[in-house]
Amino acid sequence: MLPGYADSITLLFSDVEMPGGTDGFALARHVASTYPWIEIVIASGRIKPEPGDMPDNATFLGKPFSAKLVHDHLRERLPDGKKPEPLRQAG
């Protein structure tokens, strides 16, 4: 799925609902078992995870959420050397 790029990926952010035959929970389980160093954040506004849906190293964000909440959550999950820039508001 990611073999050519996995070494440079530090975080996966996915919705639960995806086109095709898989969903975000299955993607999270695959990534966690194959690429355990990748941080995982799954989001949805309609589906909540049941026990066993997500791997232990994944977190869930329920929608709706603000850009600040996502930004702050990602800053907590990423290693110090990979932190995103501070959030800037247009205006």
LUMKENU-479070 format. One record per residue (C-alpha): residue in three letters; x negated, z, y negated. Coordinates in steps of 0.02 Angstrom, whole numbers, padded with zeros to 5 digits, always signed. Each point is the difference from the previous one (the first is absolute). Layout:
<nodes>
ALAXZY...
</nodes>
This chain:
<nodes>
MET+00000+00000+00000LEU-00137+00049-00124PRO-00163-00027+00095GLY-00089-00103-00132TYR+00040+00120-00142ALA+00024+00172+00078ASP-00169+00069-00055SER+00042-00027-00183ILE+00178+00071+00006THR+00021+00184-00045LEU+00189+00014-00019LEU+00156-00084+00068PHE+00159+00011-00105SER+00152-00077+00085ASP+00188+00004-00005VAL+00091+00042+00162GLU+00101-00160-00006MET-00106-00155+00024PRO+00040-00181+00044GLY-00028-00051+00179GLY+00003+00102+00158THR-00092+00156-00055ASP+00033+00141-00122GLY-00107+00112-00109PHE+00002+00141+00128ALA-00068-00114+00138LEU-00131-00067-00121ALA-00052+00177-00046ARG-00018+00051+00183HIS-00104-00156+00037VAL-00114+00025-00149ALA-00023+00186+00037SER-00049-00032+00181THR-00111-00151-00035TYR-00073+00043-00171PRO+00007+00191-00015TRP-00097+00007-00165ILE+00138-00093-00094GLU+00117+00114-00098ILE+00184-00045+00026VAL+00149+00018-00118ILE+00172-00062+00055ALA+00148-00017-00119SER+00186-00033+00015GLY+00159+00028-00095ARG+00115-00021+00149ILE-00090+00062+00154LYS-00077+00173+00025PRO-00129+00029+00137GLU+00053+00085+00160PRO-00121+00104+00104GLY-00126-00118+00079ASP+00032-00143-00122MET-00160+00027-00098PRO-00176+00047+00052ASP-00066+00170-00052ASN-00112-00071-00137ALA+00142-00094-00087THR+00107+00061-00144PHE+00174-00056-00051LEU+00068-00034-00175GLY+00187-00013-00023LYS+00066-00123-00127PRO+00037-00006-00142PHE-00167+00058-00065SER-00092-00021-00163ALA-00164-00091-00026LYS-00078+00168-00046LEU+00055+00081+00164VAL-00074-00144+00102HIS-00159-00001-00105ASP-00024+00188+00017HIS+00036-00005+00187LEU-00127-00140+00028ARG-00131+00094-00102GLU+00023+00149+00117ARG-00016-00107+00157LEU-00151-00107-00048PRO-00180+00057+00018ASP-00081+00049-00165GLY-00100-00160-00013LYS+00156-00107+00017LYS+00115+00082-00128PRO+00109-00119-00102GLU-00017-00003-00188PRO+00109+00123-00097LEU+00177-00063-00022ARG+00027-00082-00169GLN+00170-00021-00079ALA+00042-00160-00093GLY+00051+00022-00171
</nodes>
